[in-house]
Amino acid sequence: MGELTDKIKGNINEAVGKVKEAIGDHQNNPELKAEGQGQQVQGKGEQFKGKVKGALGDDI
């Protein structure tokens, strides 16, 4: 179950990060844009973690 949870969390973080980045870009707010980019990276990391769990099993 951890695999699916990590992948979902990753997808959500990546999507929210993309929205924050777009809003920051539109409002000329570099802090919000950077926060969005960071959240996207975090989301990609969570997705990768989910993939590793799927490959190795949820026992890790």
matplotlib code that plots the C-alpha trace (Angstrom):
import matplotlib.pyplot as plt

x = [0.0, 2.9, 3.9, 0.5, 0.4, 3.8, 2.9, -0.3, 1.4, 4.1, 1.5, -0.4, 2.8, 3.9, 0.6, 0.3, 3.9, 3.1, 0.2, 2.3, 5.0, 2.5, 0.9, 4.3, 5.3, 2.1, 2.3, 6.0, 6.6, 10.0, 9.5, 6.2, 7.7, 10.7, 8.5, 6.5, 9.6, 10.8, 7.5, 7.6, 11.0, 9.7, 6.8, 9.1, 11.1, 8.0, 7.0, 10.5, 10.2, 6.9, 8.5, 11.4, 8.9, 7.0, 10.2, 11.5, 8.3, 6.7, 8.9, 11.5]
y = [0.0, 2.4, 2.3, 3.7, 6.3, 7.6, 7.8, 9.7, 12.1, 12.7, 13.4, 15.8, 17.7, 17.9, 19.3, 21.8, 22.9, 23.5, 25.7, 27.6, 28.1, 29.4, 31.8, 33.0, 33.5, 35.3, 37.6, 38.2, 36.6, 34.8, 33.3, 31.6, 30.4, 28.9, 27.3, 25.7, 24.4, 22.9, 21.3, 19.7, 18.2, 16.9, 15.3, 13.6, 12.3, 10.8, 9.2, 7.7, 6.4, 4.7, 3.1, 1.7, 0.4, -1.3, -2.9, -4.0, -4.6, -2.6, -4.1, -1.4]
z = [0.0, 0.6, -3.0, -4.2, -1.4, -2.3, -5.9, -5.2, -2.8, -5.5, -8.2, -5.9, -4.9, -8.5, -9.6, -6.8, -7.5, -11.1, -10.1, -7.7, -10.3, -12.8, -10.4, -9.2, -12.8, -13.7, -10.6, -11.0, -7.6, -7.7, -4.2, -5.0, -8.3, -6.6, -3.9, -6.7, -8.4, -5.1, -4.5, -8.0, -7.2, -3.9, -5.8, -8.3, -5.4, -3.8, -7.1, -7.4, -3.8, -4.7, -7.8, -5.7, -3.1, -5.9, -7.3, -3.9, -2.1, 0.7, 3.4, 3.0]

ax = plt.figure().add_subplot(projection="3d")
ax.plot(x, y, z, "-o")
ax.set_aspect("equal")
plt.show()
